[in-house]
């Protein structure tokens, strides 16, 4: 899979992925709107080119408050994210080339105000989804995540996992859309992150079993 060319799908305005990107950006803006005053920490795992966050921050009134880390394994996408952040004048946004499944890469930013899991759950195994959801209790106050609704639709199961771990569902897209965006808020105090915590191996949707 060429994960740099994969992002071209966002450029087709009527595509499901372009619709999903707009929905994610709307939810990021809403999360920043309601965040408490002061510094804000944001983590994006499997961040790709960072289009979700980088499409919101330039015009958002909280842009100067945000310190963000975009963790992405594909080096070409990391270069593109860095280029975009620099061009937009966002020194608080850092893109790192690293394995997002190993949480040590964001240990200094947890607990974060917001975690983005926008290219994760459709590309990892069911067991790793469970581990990732549990890890969110150590990562953040709020998480925005995505997953397609192709059969078998896993969105209800993933919502149930979050809610079992003490998250409250704040928002989700209607089930008529093939691409789903959901926001969950953690209702307890995040536990400390254990060093060396690995929660998933990125498999890729093209290699996952049906």
C-alpha positions as CSV (number, residue, x, y, z in Angstrom):
1,X,0.0,0.0,0.0
2,X,1.3,3.4,-1.0
3,X,0.0,5.4,2.1
4,X,1.1,8.7,0.6
5,X,-1.1,8.2,-2.5
6,X,-3.9,6.9,-0.3
7,X,-4.4,10.4,0.9
8,X,-5.4,11.5,-2.6
9,X,-8.9,10.1,-1.8
10,X,-9.3,13.1,0.5
11,X,-9.1,15.4,-2.5
12,X,-12.2,14.0,-4.1
13,X,-14.9,16.2,-2.4
14,X,-17.7,13.7,-2.7
15,X,-15.8,10.7,-1.6
16,X,-16.6,8.9,1.8
17,X,-13.1,9.7,3.1
18,X,-13.4,13.4,2.2
19,X,-16.8,13.4,4.1
20,X,-15.2,11.7,7.0
21,X,-12.3,14.2,7.1
22,X,-14.8,17.1,7.3
23,X,-16.6,15.3,10.1
24,X,-13.4,14.7,12.1
25,X,-12.4,18.3,11.6
26,X,-15.7,19.6,12.9
27,X,-15.3,17.4,16.0
28,X,-11.8,18.6,16.6
29,X,-13.0,22.2,16.4
30,X,-15.8,21.5,18.8
31,X,-13.4,19.8,21.3
32,X,-11.1,22.7,21.2
33,X,-14.0,25.1,21.6
34,X,-15.0,23.5,24.8
35,X,-11.6,22.8,26.2
36,X,-10.6,24.5,29.5
37,X,-8.3,27.6,29.3
38,X,-4.6,27.0,29.2
39,X,-2.2,24.7,27.3
40,X,-3.8,21.9,25.3
41,X,-2.1,18.6,24.5
42,X,-3.2,16.7,21.4
43,X,-1.9,13.3,20.1
44,X,-2.6,11.8,16.7
45,X,-1.7,8.1,16.2
46,X,-1.3,6.8,12.7
47,X,-1.5,10.5,11.8
48,X,-0.8,10.2,8.1
49,X,-0.3,13.7,6.7
50,X,-2.1,15.2,9.7
51,X,-4.8,16.7,7.5
52,X,-7.5,16.4,10.3
53,X,-5.7,18.5,12.9
54,X,-3.8,20.7,10.4
55,X,-7.1,21.5,8.7
56,X,-8.5,23.0,11.9
57,X,-5.7,24.7,13.8
58,X,-4.7,27.6,11.4
59,X,-8.0,29.4,11.9
60,X,-8.9,28.2,15.4
61,X,-8.6,30.8,18.3
62,X,-6.9,28.2,20.5
63,X,-4.1,27.5,18.0
64,X,-1.4,29.0,20.2
65,X,-2.5,26.9,23.1
66,X,-2.0,23.6,21.3
67,X,1.0,21.4,21.6
68,X,0.4,18.4,19.3
69,X,2.4,15.3,18.3
70,X,1.5,13.5,15.1
71,X,2.9,9.9,15.2
72,X,3.2,8.3,11.8
73,X,5.4,5.4,10.4
74,X,5.4,6.3,6.7
75,X,8.3,8.7,6.3
76,X,6.9,10.5,3.2
77,X,3.7,11.3,5.1
78,X,5.7,12.6,8.0
79,X,7.7,14.9,5.7
80,X,4.4,16.2,4.2
81,X,2.9,16.8,7.7
82,X,6.0,18.7,8.8
83,X,6.0,20.8,5.6
84,X,2.3,21.7,6.1
85,X,2.7,22.6,9.8
86,X,5.7,24.8,9.0
87,X,3.9,26.5,6.1
88,X,0.9,27.2,8.3
89,X,3.0,28.7,11.1
90,X,2.2,26.0,13.6
91,X,5.4,25.5,15.7
92,X,3.5,23.7,18.4
93,X,2.7,20.8,16.0
94,X,5.4,18.1,15.8
95,X,5.4,15.2,13.3
96,X,7.5,12.2,14.2
97,X,8.4,9.1,12.2
98,X,7.7,6.3,14.6
99,X,5.5,3.2,15.3
100,X,2.3,4.6,16.7
101,X,1.5,1.3,18.4
102,X,4.3,1.9,20.9
103,X,3.0,4.5,23.2
104,X,6.4,5.6,24.5
105,X,6.4,8.1,21.6
106,X,3.8,10.2,23.3
107,X,4.5,9.6,27.0
108,X,5.5,13.2,27.7
109,X,2.1,14.4,26.5
110,X,-0.2,12.2,28.5
111,X,-2.8,12.6,29.8
112,X,-3.7,14.5,26.7
113,X,-6.7,16.7,26.2
114,X,-7.5,15.0,22.9
115,X,-6.3,11.8,21.1
116,X,-7.1,11.2,17.5
117,X,-7.4,7.6,16.3
118,X,-8.6,8.3,12.8
119,X,-6.8,5.7,10.7
120,X,-6.3,3.0,13.3
121,X,-9.3,0.7,14.0
122,X,-9.8,-0.3,10.3
123,X,-6.2,-1.4,10.1
124,X,-5.6,-3.5,13.2
125,X,-6.9,-6.8,14.5
126,X,-9.9,-7.1,16.8
127,X,-7.6,-8.0,19.7
128,X,-5.5,-4.9,19.2
129,X,-8.6,-2.8,19.0
130,X,-9.5,-4.0,22.5
131,X,-6.0,-3.2,23.8
132,X,-6.0,0.2,22.2
133,X,-9.4,1.1,23.8
134,X,-8.1,0.1,27.2
135,X,-4.9,2.1,26.7
136,X,-7.0,5.2,26.1
137,X,-7.8,5.2,29.8
138,X,-4.2,6.1,30.3
139,X,-3.9,8.5,27.4
140,X,-6.6,11.1,27.3
141,X,-9.7,13.0,28.4
142,X,-11.4,12.7,25.0
143,X,-10.8,10.6,21.9
144,X,-12.1,11.0,18.4
145,X,-12.0,7.7,16.4
146,X,-13.0,6.4,13.0
147,X,-14.0,3.1,11.6
148,X,-15.8,2.0,8.4
149,X,-19.2,0.3,8.7
150,X,-18.7,-2.3,6.1
151,X,-20.0,-5.8,7.1
152,X,-19.5,-6.9,9.7
153,X,-20.0,-3.5,11.3
154,X,-17.7,-3.2,14.2
155,X,-18.7,0.3,15.3
156,X,-21.3,-0.8,17.9
157,X,-18.8,-3.3,19.4
158,X,-16.0,-0.6,19.6
159,X,-18.5,1.8,21.2
160,X,-19.3,-0.9,23.8
161,X,-15.6,-1.4,24.6
162,X,-15.1,2.3,25.2
163,X,-18.2,2.5,27.4
164,X,-17.1,-0.5,29.4
165,X,-13.9,1.3,30.2
166,X,-15.6,4.4,31.6
167,X,-16.0,6.5,28.5
168,X,-19.2,8.4,27.6
169,X,-20.2,8.7,24.0
170,X,-20.6,12.4,23.1
171,X,-21.3,12.2,19.4
172,X,-21.4,9.7,16.5
173,X,-22.3,9.8,12.8
174,X,-25.5,8.3,11.6
175,X,-25.2,4.6,10.6
176,X,-26.2,5.4,7.0
177,X,-22.7,6.6,6.3
178,X,-20.1,4.0,5.4
179,X,-17.5,5.9,7.3
180,X,-18.1,6.5,11.0
181,X,-16.7,9.2,13.3
182,X,-17.3,8.9,17.1
183,X,-16.3,11.0,20.1
184,X,-15.8,9.5,23.5
185,X,-15.0,11.3,26.7
186,X,-13.3,9.6,29.7
187,X,-15.1,10.2,33.0
188,X,-12.4,9.1,35.4
189,X,-8.8,10.2,36.0
190,X,-6.3,8.6,33.5
191,X,-4.0,6.0,35.1
192,X,-0.2,6.4,34.6
193,X,1.1,5.1,31.3
194,X,3.4,2.1,31.7
195,X,6.8,2.4,29.8
196,X,7.1,0.0,26.9
197,X,3.4,-0.2,26.3
198,X,2.6,-1.6,22.9
199,X,-1.1,-1.7,22.0
200,X,-1.3,-2.6,18.3
201,X,0.6,-3.7,15.2
202,X,-0.5,-1.9,12.1
203,X,-1.6,-4.6,9.7
204,X,-3.4,-2.5,7.0
205,X,-7.0,-3.0,5.8
206,X,-5.8,-4.6,2.6
207,X,-4.2,-7.4,4.6
208,X,-6.7,-8.0,7.4
209,X,-8.9,-11.1,7.1
210,X,-12.5,-10.4,6.1
